[in-house]
Amino acid sequence: MNRVEIEQAVLNEMHALPLDKVEATLKFVLSLKTATKSVNMAVGNNQGEGKRVLGILKVTGYLASMPDTPDLSENYKQYLDSGDKA
């Protein structure tokens, strides 16, 4: 499919959705647009490979951290969220 065909298919599907779903879809598309701009700005900077990747991870929200825990490899079960237990 080319871009025009994809756009037409999306519009056809959107017409069948209730208004709240159309609004949610628009918000999602706008968030993708914002994230893409942020990633492009991070990638566009003249940085070393490591800094570039770190910038992308920070911008997209895929980077998280936790407090420094030197014994994590030995005692990881103590640090797991108890809400994960069945």
MODELLER restraints for C-alpha pairs under 7 A, 6 or more apart:
rsr = mdl.restraints
at = mdl.atoms
rsr.add(forms.Gaussian(group=physical.xy_distance, feature=features.Distance(at['CA:14:A'], at['CA:22:A']), mean=6.39, stdev=0.5))
rsr.add(forms.Gaussian(group=physical.xy_distance, feature=features.Distance(at['CA:35:A'], at['CA:60:A']), mean=6.39, stdev=0.5))
rsr.add(forms.Gaussian(group=physical.xy_distance, feature=features.Distance(at['CA:38:A'], at['CA:59:A']), mean=6.33, stdev=0.5))
rsr.add(forms.Gaussian(group=physical.xy_distance, feature=features.Distance(at['CA:39:A'], at['CA:56:A']), mean=5.58, stdev=0.5))
rsr.add(forms.Gaussian(group=physical.xy_distance, feature=features.Distance(at['CA:39:A'], at['CA:59:A']), mean=6.34, stdev=0.5))
rsr.add(forms.Gaussian(group=physical.xy_distance, feature=features.Distance(at['CA:42:A'], at['CA:52:A']), mean=6.57, stdev=0.5))
rsr.add(forms.Gaussian(group=physical.xy_distance, feature=features.Distance(at['CA:42:A'], at['CA:55:A']), mean=5.70, stdev=0.5))
rsr.add(forms.Gaussian(group=physical.xy_distance, feature=features.Distance(at['CA:42:A'], at['CA:56:A']), mean=6.00, stdev=0.5))
rsr.add(forms.Gaussian(group=physical.xy_distance, feature=features.Distance(at['CA:43:A'], at['CA:52:A']), mean=5.89, stdev=0.5))
rsr.add(forms.Gaussian(group=physical.xy_distance, feature=features.Distance(at['CA:43:A'], at['CA:56:A']), mean=6.96, stdev=0.5))
rsr.add(forms.Gaussian(group=physical.xy_distance, feature=features.Distance(at['CA:57:A'], at['CA:63:A']), mean=5.23, stdev=0.5))
